Amino acid sequence: MSNKNYLSIYAKSFNWAGFFLPKKTYQKCSSLYDFCRTVDNIADDDGELDIKKKNLLIFKNDFLNKNYSNIIIKNMWDLMDHHLISIKIIEDLFDGVESDLNKKVQLNNKKDLLIYSYRVAGTVGLMMAKILNVKDDNSMKAAIDLGIAMQLTNISRDVVEDSKINRFYIKNDFKTISDTLTLADLFYKSSFIAIKEIPFKFRFAILVARRVYKKIGDKILKTKNIENYNKAGKIYVNNITKIYQTILSIFDLVTLFLTKQKSGYMNNEHFLISEEVDLNERI
């Protein structure tokens, strides 16, 4: 899977929410998406594993060597320079995608799942936060949390599809799927209060994207058992639901304005990730 499916559904959710962003900011977010999508497409294209590994290495070297003849690489470096995005975050993204380039992918515990989800999606959330001029360190970590929440949602949605290509991020049973979505919900909650630290003109778009994406997990849980889950096929959010979630996001915006609560950050989960990746160096 790497983050291909995450990016495709993230794009749909964010394109919807992006309507509420200033045009220049949306264009910057699109440049970030183009880079992440390019990395992912190289890894997930049809073809021999060795060829995909070679092509990804070529693109990675072009990026590290600032090959500006590739406009996607140039735009990404412009974002990094302007918004002080650490190259370590990009390297984390490459590490996550590269980990999918094996004959069999299997995550064995919560720590592995969290580190993988950080690398392929938490990194995207963190870079988005920097583009949106978030300054507070805890809010940066909450942006990582939102990315992780989205990835856990996506993994829960695509268990059957992933298993067909020998990728086993979680077990193929409804309890594990449900537990993964419960964990995702904690990450969604952690991200919520910290959205208050995002400049006001960007805030509503993030609230909309968060609500729309979270709804996928809610729909999965409504299947109630593995038989119904398997019958449901690809679960997505239709436009009517998106409109409804957008309306509810107005109430979220008001709630944020009125609340003085501080975020309950995922300290234990961040500690697990930081055993492998120093988050403080990235924010």
C-alpha positions as CSV (number, residue, x, y, z in Angstrom):
1,M,0.0,0.0,0.0
2,S,2.7,2.4,1.0
3,N,0.9,5.7,1.2
4,K,-0.6,5.5,-2.3
5,N,-4.2,4.9,-1.1
6,Y,-3.7,7.3,1.7
7,L,-2.6,10.0,-0.8
8,S,-5.5,9.3,-3.2
9,I,-8.2,9.6,-0.6
10,Y,-6.3,12.3,1.2
11,A,-6.3,14.2,-2.1
12,K,-10.1,13.8,-2.4
13,S,-10.7,15.0,1.1
14,F,-8.2,17.8,0.9
15,N,-9.4,19.0,-2.5
16,W,-12.8,19.3,-0.9
17,A,-11.4,21.1,2.1
18,G,-9.0,23.1,-0.1
19,F,-11.9,25.2,-1.4
20,F,-11.6,27.0,1.9
21,L,-7.9,27.8,1.6
22,P,-6.3,30.9,0.1
23,K,-5.3,30.1,-3.5
24,K,-1.5,30.5,-3.0
25,T,-1.6,28.2,0.1
26,Y,-3.6,25.6,-1.8
27,Q,-1.0,25.7,-4.6
28,K,1.8,25.1,-2.1
29,C,-0.1,22.2,-0.7
30,S,-0.6,20.8,-4.2
31,S,3.2,21.0,-4.8
32,L,3.7,19.0,-1.6
33,Y,1.1,16.4,-2.8
34,D,2.8,16.2,-6.3
35,F,6.1,15.3,-4.7
36,C,4.6,12.7,-2.3
37,R,2.5,11.2,-5.1
38,T,5.6,10.9,-7.4
39,V,7.6,9.1,-4.7
40,D,4.7,6.8,-4.1
41,N,3.9,6.1,-7.7
42,I,7.4,5.0,-8.4
43,A,7.2,2.4,-5.6
44,D,3.6,1.2,-6.4
45,D,3.8,1.1,-10.2
46,D,3.4,-2.4,-11.8
47,G,6.7,-4.0,-12.5
48,E,9.6,-5.9,-11.0
49,L,10.6,-5.2,-7.5
50,D,14.2,-4.6,-8.4
51,I,13.3,-2.1,-11.0
52,K,11.0,-0.2,-8.6
53,K,13.8,-0.1,-6.1
54,K,16.2,1.3,-8.7
55,N,13.8,3.9,-10.0
56,L,13.0,5.1,-6.4
57,L,16.8,5.4,-5.7
58,I,17.3,7.4,-8.9
59,F,14.5,9.8,-7.9
60,K,15.8,10.0,-4.3
61,N,19.3,10.8,-5.5
62,D,17.9,13.5,-7.9
63,F,16.1,15.0,-5.0
64,L,19.1,15.0,-2.7
65,N,21.3,16.4,-5.4
66,K,18.8,19.2,-6.1
67,N,18.1,18.2,-9.8
68,Y,16.0,21.3,-10.6
69,S,15.4,20.2,-14.1
70,N,12.6,18.1,-12.5
71,I,10.0,20.8,-11.6
72,I,8.5,18.6,-8.9
73,I,11.8,18.4,-7.1
74,K,12.4,22.1,-7.6
75,N,9.0,23.0,-6.1
76,M,9.6,20.8,-3.2
77,W,13.0,22.4,-2.4
78,D,11.3,25.8,-2.7
79,L,8.8,24.7,-0.1
80,M,11.5,23.3,2.2
81,D,13.6,26.5,2.0
82,H,10.7,28.9,2.5
83,H,9.0,27.0,5.3
84,L,12.1,25.5,7.0
85,I,11.1,21.9,6.4
86,S,13.9,19.6,7.6
87,I,15.3,17.2,5.0
88,K,15.0,14.6,7.7
89,I,11.2,14.6,7.2
90,I,11.7,13.8,3.5
91,E,14.1,11.1,4.4
92,D,11.5,9.6,6.8
93,L,9.0,9.6,3.9
94,F,11.4,7.8,1.6
95,D,12.1,5.3,4.4
96,G,8.4,4.5,4.8
97,V,7.9,4.0,1.0
98,E,11.0,2.0,0.7
99,S,9.8,-0.3,3.5
100,D,7.0,-1.4,1.2
101,L,9.4,-2.6,-1.5
102,N,9.7,-6.1,-0.2
103,K,8.2,-9.4,-1.3
104,K,6.2,-9.5,2.0
105,V,5.5,-6.6,4.3
106,Q,4.4,-7.4,7.9
107,L,4.1,-5.1,10.9
108,N,4.3,-7.1,14.1
109,N,3.3,-4.7,16.8
110,K,1.9,-1.3,17.7
111,K,5.3,0.4,17.6
112,D,5.9,-0.9,14.0
113,L,2.5,0.3,13.0
114,L,3.0,3.8,14.5
115,I,6.5,4.3,13.0
116,Y,5.2,3.2,9.5
117,S,2.2,5.5,9.8
118,Y,4.4,8.4,10.9
119,R,6.8,7.8,7.9
120,V,4.2,7.6,5.2
121,A,1.6,10.0,6.5
122,G,2.6,11.8,9.8
123,T,5.4,13.3,7.7
124,V,2.8,14.8,5.3
125,G,0.9,16.2,8.2
126,L,4.0,17.8,9.7
127,M,5.0,19.4,6.3
128,M,1.4,20.6,5.9
129,A,1.6,22.3,9.3
130,K,4.8,24.1,8.3
131,I,3.3,25.3,5.1
132,L,0.3,26.6,7.1
133,N,2.8,28.6,9.3
134,V,2.2,26.6,12.5
135,K,4.8,27.6,15.1
136,D,3.9,25.8,18.3
137,D,5.9,22.6,18.8
138,N,3.0,20.7,20.4
139,S,0.8,21.7,17.5
140,M,3.4,20.4,15.1
141,K,3.1,17.0,16.9
142,A,-0.6,17.2,16.7
143,A,-0.3,17.7,12.9
144,I,1.7,14.5,12.9
145,D,-1.1,12.9,14.9
146,L,-3.7,13.9,12.2
147,G,-1.6,12.3,9.5
148,I,-1.2,9.1,11.6
149,A,-4.9,9.0,12.3
150,M,-5.6,9.2,8.6
151,Q,-3.2,6.5,7.8
152,L,-4.6,4.2,10.4
153,T,-8.0,4.8,9.0
154,N,-6.7,3.9,5.5
155,I,-5.0,0.8,6.7
156,S,-8.2,-0.3,8.4
157,R,-10.1,0.3,5.2
158,D,-7.8,-1.7,2.9
159,V,-7.0,-4.8,4.9
160,V,-8.3,-7.2,2.2
161,E,-6.8,-5.3,-0.7
162,D,-3.4,-5.1,1.0
163,S,-3.3,-8.7,1.9
164,K,-3.7,-9.6,-1.8
165,I,-0.4,-8.0,-2.5
166,N,1.3,-9.6,0.5
167,R,1.2,-6.5,2.8
168,F,0.0,-7.2,6.3
169,Y,-0.1,-4.0,8.3
170,I,-2.7,-5.4,10.7
171,K,-4.5,-8.7,11.1
172,N,-7.5,-9.5,8.9
173,D,-10.1,-9.7,11.6
174,F,-12.8,-7.2,12.7
175,K,-11.5,-6.9,16.3
176,T,-8.1,-5.8,15.1
177,I,-9.7,-3.4,12.5
178,S,-11.9,-2.0,15.2
179,D,-9.0,-1.6,17.7
180,T,-7.0,0.2,15.0
181,L,-9.8,2.6,14.4
182,T,-10.1,3.2,18.2
183,L,-6.4,4.1,18.1
184,A,-7.0,6.4,15.1
185,D,-9.8,8.1,17.0
186,L,-7.4,9.0,19.8
187,F,-5.1,10.5,17.3
188,Y,-7.9,12.5,15.7
189,K,-8.9,13.8,19.2
190,S,-5.3,14.7,19.9
191,S,-5.1,16.8,16.7
192,F,-8.3,18.7,17.4
193,I,-7.5,21.3,20.1
194,A,-4.1,22.0,18.5
195,I,-5.9,23.2,15.3
196,K,-6.5,26.4,17.3
197,E,-2.8,27.1,16.9
198,I,-3.2,27.1,13.1
199,P,-3.6,30.7,11.7
200,F,-7.4,31.4,11.5
201,K,-7.6,31.7,7.7
202,F,-6.4,28.0,7.4
203,R,-8.3,26.5,10.3
204,F,-11.6,25.7,8.8
205,A,-10.1,23.8,5.8
206,I,-8.2,21.5,8.2
207,L,-11.3,20.9,10.4
208,V,-13.2,19.9,7.2
209,A,-10.5,17.5,6.0
210,R,-10.3,16.0,9.5
211,R,-14.0,15.3,9.7
212,V,-14.4,14.0,6.2
213,Y,-11.5,11.5,6.6
214,K,-12.6,10.4,10.0
215,K,-16.0,9.5,8.6
216,I,-14.4,6.6,6.7
217,G,-13.6,4.9,9.9
218,D,-17.1,5.5,11.3
219,K,-18.5,3.8,8.2
220,I,-16.2,0.8,8.6
221,L,-17.3,0.4,12.2
222,K,-20.9,0.4,11.1
223,T,-20.3,-2.9,9.2
224,K,-20.1,-4.5,12.7
225,N,-18.4,-7.8,11.6
226,I,-15.9,-9.2,9.2
227,E,-18.5,-10.7,6.9
228,N,-20.2,-7.3,6.3
229,Y,-16.8,-5.6,6.1
230,N,-15.7,-7.9,3.3
231,K,-19.0,-7.4,1.5
232,A,-18.9,-3.6,1.8
233,G,-16.0,-3.3,-0.7
234,K,-14.2,0.0,-0.9
235,I,-15.6,2.4,1.7
236,Y,-15.7,6.0,0.7
237,V,-17.4,9.3,1.7
238,N,-20.0,10.6,-0.9
239,N,-20.6,14.3,-1.6
240,I,-23.8,14.4,0.5
241,T,-21.8,13.2,3.5
242,K,-19.0,15.6,2.8
243,I,-21.5,18.5,2.7
244,Y,-22.9,17.4,6.1
245,Q,-19.5,17.0,7.6
246,T,-18.5,20.5,6.3
247,I,-21.6,22.0,8.1
248,L,-20.6,20.2,11.3
249,S,-17.1,21.7,10.9
250,I,-18.6,25.1,11.5
251,F,-19.6,23.9,15.0
252,D,-16.0,22.6,15.4
253,L,-14.7,26.0,14.6
254,V,-17.0,27.6,17.2
255,T,-16.0,25.0,19.8
256,L,-12.3,25.7,19.1
257,F,-12.9,29.5,19.5
258,L,-14.6,29.0,22.9
259,T,-12.5,26.3,24.4
260,K,-9.5,26.9,26.7
261,Q,-8.6,23.2,26.9
262,K,-5.1,22.1,26.2
263,S,-4.6,19.1,23.9
264,G,-4.1,15.7,25.4
265,Y,-1.1,14.7,23.4
266,M,-0.2,11.1,22.5
267,N,2.9,11.1,24.7
268,N,3.2,7.3,25.0
269,E,2.7,6.8,21.3
270,H,5.2,9.7,20.5
271,F,7.7,8.0,22.8
272,L,7.3,4.7,20.8
273,I,8.0,6.5,17.5
274,S,10.8,8.5,19.0
275,E,12.6,5.3,19.9
276,E,13.2,5.0,16.1
277,V,12.7,8.6,14.9
278,D,13.5,11.7,17.0
279,L,10.4,13.8,16.4
280,N,11.9,16.8,18.2
281,E,14.5,17.1,15.5
282,R,11.8,17.2,12.8
283,I,9.6,19.9,14.2
